[in-house]
Amino acid sequence: QEINNPMPEESTTEENQPVSKMVTPLAPAATVELSLAFGIRSGVADGLQFADENLLAYPCGNYIVLRSTQPQEKLVQQNQLEQNEQQRFLPLGRQGQSRVTALTLSPNRRFAAVAEGVNTESDRVAISIVDLQSGRVKRQVTGGAADQLLAGADFASLAFSHDAKYLAGLLTGPSGCQLAYWQWSNNKLLACYSPSGGVVFSQVSFSPSDPSLVCLSGGSGGGLRVLRYADGQLRQAAATAGAGGVPNIRLDAAVSGAASRHCWLNESGLALGTATGRVIVLEGSERRADIDLLSGGGGGGGVRCLQPCSRGFAVSLEKSARVVLYERVDGAGAEAFVRSREIWIPEEASSDEPDAEPVAITDLCVSPGDDTLAVLTNRRQIFTFSLVSPLPEKDQVEEFEPLTDPSHNGPITGLDVCLQKPLVATCSTDRSVRVWNYETGRCAQRRRFADEAYSVALHPTGHQLPLALLTSSA
């Protein structure tokens, strides 16, 4: 086609008679833009976060996805977005070669820190600081400090200080673990700390009021440890309170050695989740609560998720499909926290794939205004619950609402696109086949087989789907 009404170019024939011919410029190169992403990366520490009151952030592929927690149909009706614009995508620092291992957001929800792991022995770990407003990578934190970090290790946990000026990264690997402490705006590694005796931690956090105070917990033989940054070094803080803003927390051996997760409730209060399914709340020099979660049923194992709320905390066990909320009760004596709500993953989330592993919660987060609770399950499905909903009647079971459909829990081995319908079919080593509708953003069909699937195709009409399975028989 003629583009922009191109002007004719004159030429002459052998008889020197002028003729005109049309010169058509080349069409601009086509561009491909990411429009919709199904699924979520699993195995990412704190891989589900609230970017604001109604916006979740999570890793998918080589991007951080920002997704609204409100139903797409409602947003379209309110003219807040066009169809298929419920997601925004923020690229990571090393496109095409990143492997996300940990995620954290600054307390002001301005920045996201994304840890990218190593793929080969020559790779170096990196942390990308992403500006959530502009969508651009603001800085690669490790930079010239990579040689000082633990070789062959990945970041297992990240944390911003309350003023968002400092960043802590916990590295774990075959040779142990290491805590790195940065002033990230100028990419300055201030200090490193490596515990002795083969101790490996799994979580790091900052005090909510003192950026020099860092807390470690979990891992292999780690328990709980509080460190202070001073004079260019990270040293273990005193076990009990003193001056200079160190919280007055008594860490006896029985408590500190059992901690698998922790969260700060206030300047001098910590909630500790244990590997035996208990939550211990310490405030100052007092043990304010010691709660046995296993006594109430609803799953087993140690504490997997623990997050603070305005009046208490939310907790979930390793093999559990429920979240329990506890609230502080003033003047209640030693047991100062009582159970206020119990929210379950719906039973149909398990019954639709009876051959799969039981549904369990792997991540949870609470919105900044305490209005919404979001969880991620081991089937890579996100659920939400409104915390401003009325309290339930007696014996009434409260349940999460699904925000996304469950996705594959293994490498995708086959994919095909339907010619006449907005459908994409995928198969995976998790022995399931799924058909996705990219107009509605939902999973239209899914089915699980006894064997792994390695190739799938869609008939042009979308009515038939041949599938190649790797059977166990010859």
N, C-alpha and C positions, 0 to 999 in steps of 0.2 A: 504494500500500500504506500501511497504517497504520504509523506510525513511533513507536517507544518508547511504545506503548499510550497514545495521547493521551486526555485526559479529555474527556468530553462537555461541550458548552456549552449551557446552558438558554436556551430562547426561548419565546415565547408565540404562540398562534394567535389568530385573530379572536375565538374563543370564550374567550380568556384561559386556554386549557388549556396547561399546560407540556408541551413536547416536547423531545427531545434530538437534537442533530445532532453528528456527529463533525467536529472541526477537525484537519485533517492538516497538520502543518508541512511546509515545503519541504525537499526532500532536499538534502544538502550538495552544493556544486558539485564537479564531477568535476575531478581534477587529472591532468596528464600528466607522467610522469617518464621520463627517458632511461634505457633499459634496455640497449641494445646499439648499438655503432657499428662499421660496416665502413669500412676504409680508413684513410689517414693523410695529413696534409698534406705535400706535397713542397715543396722550395725553402726549408725552414726551416733556418737555420744550427744545427748540432748538435741536430737535431730528434729524436734518439733518445738517451735517457739512462737509466741505472739509478737508480731511487729507493731500492732496497735490493737485497739479494743476489738476490732472485727476483721483482723488480717493475720493469717498464719504464715509462717516462714518455715520451709523444709527443703532438703536437698532432693533433686531429681536429675539424674544424668550429670552433666557438667554445669548445672545451673542451680541457683537458689530460687525456688518458686514462692511467690507471694500470692496467696489464695484467700478470697473472702470467706468468712464463716457463714455468711448469709446465703440462703438458697438462690441459685442463678435465676430462677423464674421470677422471684421477688425483685431482684435488682433490675432485671430487664423491664418489668412493669413500672418501676420507679424511674426509668430512663437513666439509671446510674451506670449502665454499661451495655454495650451491644452483645449479641449472642456470641459465645465463645471468647469473651474477654474477661472471664472471671479470674484468670491467672495472669500474673506478670512474671518476667524471667530476668534474673540478674546473673550475668556470666561470672564464672570464677576466673582466677588469675591465670591458670595454665590450661587453656581450652584444649580438649581432645586427649589430655593425658592425666587429668586429675583423678584422685580417688579420695573422696571426702571421708574423714574419720571423726571430726568433731565440729560442733557449731555452737556459737553463743551470740547473744545480742546485748548491746550496751544497755544499761538501765534506762537511758533516755530514748531508747528505740531508734537512735540515729544511725548506728553502725552495726554491721554483722561481721563477726570474725569466723572464717571458715578454714579449718585445718585440712590440708591436702597431703596425703601420704605418699610414700615411696612405692614405685613400681619395679625398679631395678636397683642393683647395688650402687650404681652411679648416681641415682636420684638423690635429691635433698628434700626434706620436708619443707613445707612453706605454709604460711598463714596469710590469707587474703583478707584485707579489711575492705568491706563493701559498703559504700554509702547507700543507704536504703532510699534516700530521696532522689538522688540522681541516677541510681542504678549502676554506678561505675565503681571499679576497683580503685580504692583510694591509695592503698599501699600494700606492698609485699613485706611482711614484717621481718621474717628471718634474715633475708638479705645476706650481708657480710658476716652475720653471726652464726651462719650455718655450721662452720667448723667447730664451734664451741658446744654444739648440741650433741646429744647422745646418738651415736652412729647406729643405723639400722633400726631406729625406733620411730613409731608413729605417735601423733598427739592423741591421747585418750580423753582429754578434757581441756576446756578453755574457759576463761572467766575474765570479764571486765571489772575494774574497780568501780565504785559507786559514782565517781566523777568522770568515768570513761577515759581517764588519762593513762591508765596502766592496764597491762594485759598479762595474764598468767597462763602458761601452757604446760600441761603435764604430759611428758613423753614416757612411753613404756615400750620395752622391746626385750629381746632375748637376754641382754646383758643387765637388765634392771630398769630403773625409772629415774627420771630427772625432772625437776621443776625449773622452768625458765620464766624470768620476770622482766618485762619490757616496759619502757616508756615508748609506746608504739608510734606516736606522732612523728618522732625523729628517728625511728628504727634503732633505738639504743637498747641493747641488752644490758640490764643493770646487774643482774646476779643470776646464778644457777645454784641449785641445791640437789644433791644426790644422797638419798638415805643409805645408810650402811646395813650390812647384815642381810642383803638380798630382799629387803622390804620393797614391795611394789604397791603403789597407791593407784586409785582409779578415778578420783574426783578431786577437783580443786575449786575453791571459791574465795572471794574477798569478804572481809568484814563489811557490813552495810554502812559503816561510818569512818573506817580507818583504812586507807589504801595500803598501808604498810603491813597490815595483818592478813595473812593467808592461811586457809585451812585445807588440809588434805584428809581424805578418808578412803576406806575400801581397799580392794586389791588383795594381794597375797601377803598376809601377815602385817598389813598396813595399819588397820584400825583407824585411829584419829590422831592427827598431829597439827598443832597450831604453830606457824612460823611468823617471825617478824623480820621485815627488811630494815636494816640500819647499817650505816657506815659501809655501804657497798656490798653487804652480805645478807644472806637469809639464814637466820638462826632460830632454833626452837625456842618458842616463848615460854615464859614461866607457866607452871601448871595452874597457879591461882592468881587472882587479880593483884594488880599493882597499879602504879601510876602510869601516866603516858598513854592512857586509852586502852590498855590491855584489858579485855573483859575478865571479870572475876569468875572464871569457870573452873570448877574442880574436876579434873580428869583422872579419876582413879583408874587403875589398871583394868578392872572388869569392864568399865564403860568404854574406854578408849580402844581397847583391843578388839571389841566386838563390832565396832561401827563399820557398816558397809556403805551407807549413804548419809548425807547430812544436809541441812539447810539452816541458814540464819533466820531467826524469827524477829530479832531486834538487835540492838547494839551489844547486848550481853546475854543473848539467849540463843541456844542451838537445839535443834531437833536432830537426834541421831537415830538412823534406822539400822538395825542389826541383821546379821545373817541368820538369826534364829526367829525372825518375824516379830521383833519388838521395836517400839519407838520410845526412846528416852528423851525427855525434854529437860535441859539444864538451863537455869537462869541464875546468873551470878554464882553463888556458892551452893545453891539449892537444886535438888532434883525435884522438878515440879510435876513430872508424870513419868510413869513406866507402864506402857500399854502393850498388852499381848494381843497381836492381831490374829494369831492362829486360833485363839479361843472362840472367835466369832464365826469360823468357817469361811468359805469363799476363797479357797485356794491355799497353797502352801509355799514353802520356801522362805527365803529372806526378803528383806525390803528391797524392791527394785526401783521404785519411783517415790520421791519425797519432795514436795514443793510447798513453799510458804503461801498463806493467804492472809488477808487483812486481820482476821481474828483467830488464826490458827494455822493448820496445815492440811494438805491432801496427801494420801499415801496409798500405795498399791504394792502387793507382793509379787514375787517372781512368776508364780504359776496361777495368777489370779485374773479374773475377768471383771473385777470390781474396783472402785475407788472409794475410800472411806475419808470423810471430812471430819476433822476435830476442831472444836472451837474452845477458846479460853473462857473460863467461867470465873469471874472475880470472887474472891472470898471462899473458894471451894476447898481450901486446904491443900493437902499434898497432891491430890488428883485434880489439878487445875484445868484439865482439858477433858471435854466430854464429846462423845460421838454425836454429830449433828445430822449427817446425811450419809447414805450409802447408795452409790449409783453403779449399775451393772451394764455390761455389754449385752444387748438383746440375744436371747437364745437362738433366734433364727440366723444370727451371724455364724453360729457353729453348725446348726442343723443342715444348712444348704450344702456343706461339703463335709459329710460325716467321716470320710476317710482321711481328712487332713488332721494335723495336730490340733489339740484343743486351743481355743482362742485364749490369749493372755495379753495383758497390757505391757508394752515395752517402754513407752514414754508418756509423760503427761505434762501439761502446762496450764497455767491460769492466766487469764487476760489481765492487763494492768488495772482495770477497775473492778476486778473480782466478779465480773458479770458472766463469764463463760469459762467452762472447763473443757479442755480438748485432750484427747488421748490417741495414741497410735498403738495398734495391735501387731502381733507377730505375723499376721496375714497382710501387713502393709495397708491397713485400712484406718482412716481417721474418723473418729466419732467426736461429737460435741454435746454439751449439756449446759442449759441455762441455769446459772446459780441464783438468778433473781426470780425463778419460778416459785410458786407457793410450796410450803413444806408438805410432804405427803400425809395422807391419812394413815392411821394405824394399819400395819400389815400391807401397805401398798408398796410395791416394788418400783423404784425409779430406774429408768433406763436411758442410756445414751441414744442420740440420734445419729445415724450415719451421715457423714459429710462426703465421703468418697466410697467407691466400690473397692473390694479387696483386689489386689493385683498379684502378679506372679511372685512366687517366693523362691525363685531360682533363675538361672540364665535363660533368656529367651532364645530359642533355637530356630524358630520359623516365623515368618510374617508374610501376609498378603493383603492387598487392598481390593475391595470390590469395585467393579466398574460402574454399576448402575445405582448403587446405594452408598450412603456415607458410613461404610463399615470397614473395619480393619480386624483381621484375625491374627492371633498370636498363639504360639505353643511354647512350652517350656519344659525343662528337666524336672519341674515340680509335678509333672504328670497331669497338667491341666491345659485345657484349650479355652481361650476367651475370645469373644467377639465384641469389639468396642464400637460405639457410635460416636463419631467425632463431631456431630452436630449437637447432640444433647450432652456430650461429655460423660456418658454413662457406659457401664458394661452391659451390653444387651443380652449376652448369653455366656454361660461358663459351664464346663463339665470336666470332671476328673476321671482319669483312666488308671488302669492297673500298671501301665508301663509308661516310660518316658516318651514324649513326642518330639520328633526332630524335623518335621516338615509339615506345612499346612498350606492350603490354597482355598480360594473362594471362587465359586462359580460367578460369572458376571451378574446373574440375577440376585445373588446373595442367598439362594435357597439351599445350596448344597456346599459341603465342606469336606473334601478328601483330606485324610490325615495319615501320616507315616509314623508308626510306632516302633520302638526298639523292643521287641518281645524277648522274654527270657528263654523261650523254647527255640531249638535249632530250626 
